[in-house]
């Protein structure tokens, strides 16, 4: 158990930072991290790069 609330906050922020980094998507075409998740025609999930317009699923 942490000795202070500040240690607990640091621990939680570290976990969030690691999760964000590990789940971030990048465009396979241009490498940009500006990616939007969209619903496909048949209910599937697709992705669109807002930098270059490339789409994939």
C-alpha positions in Angstrom: 0.0 0.0 0.0 1.4 3.5 -0.9 2.5 5.7 1.9 0.7 8.7 0.5 -2.0 9.7 -1.9 0.6 11.3 -4.2 2.3 7.9 -4.6 -1.0 6.3 -5.5 -1.8 9.1 -8.1 1.7 8.5 -9.6 1.0 4.8 -9.8 -2.4 5.3 -11.5 -1.1 7.9 -14.0 1.7 5.5 -15.0 -0.8 2.7 -15.7 -3.0 5.1 -17.8 0.1 6.3 -19.8 1.2 2.7 -20.5 -2.3 1.7 -21.6 -2.7 4.7 -23.9 0.7 4.0 -25.5 0.0 0.3 -26.1 -3.4 0.8 -27.7 -2.7 3.8 -29.9 -3.2 3.1 -33.6 -1.2 4.4 -36.5 -2.0 4.5 -40.2 -0.3 1.7 -42.1 0.0 4.0 -45.1 1.6 7.2 -43.7 2.3 6.3 -40.1 0.2 9.1 -38.7 -1.5 8.7 -35.3 -4.5 10.7 -36.4 -6.9 7.7 -36.8 -10.7 7.6 -36.4 -12.7 4.5 -35.7 -15.8 4.1 -37.7 -18.6 1.6 -38.1 -18.5 -0.4 -41.3 -21.5 -1.3 -43.6 -22.1 -4.7 -42.0 -21.6 -3.5 -38.4 -17.8 -4.2 -38.4 -15.2 -1.7 -37.2 -13.0 0.2 -39.7 -10.4 2.8 -39.3 -9.7 6.0 -41.3 -6.6 8.1 -41.2 -7.6 11.7 -41.0 -4.2 12.8 -42.2 -4.1 11.0 -45.6 -7.6 9.5 -46.0 -6.4 5.8 -46.0 -9.1 3.4 -44.7 -8.7 -0.2 -43.4 -10.4 -2.7 -41.2 
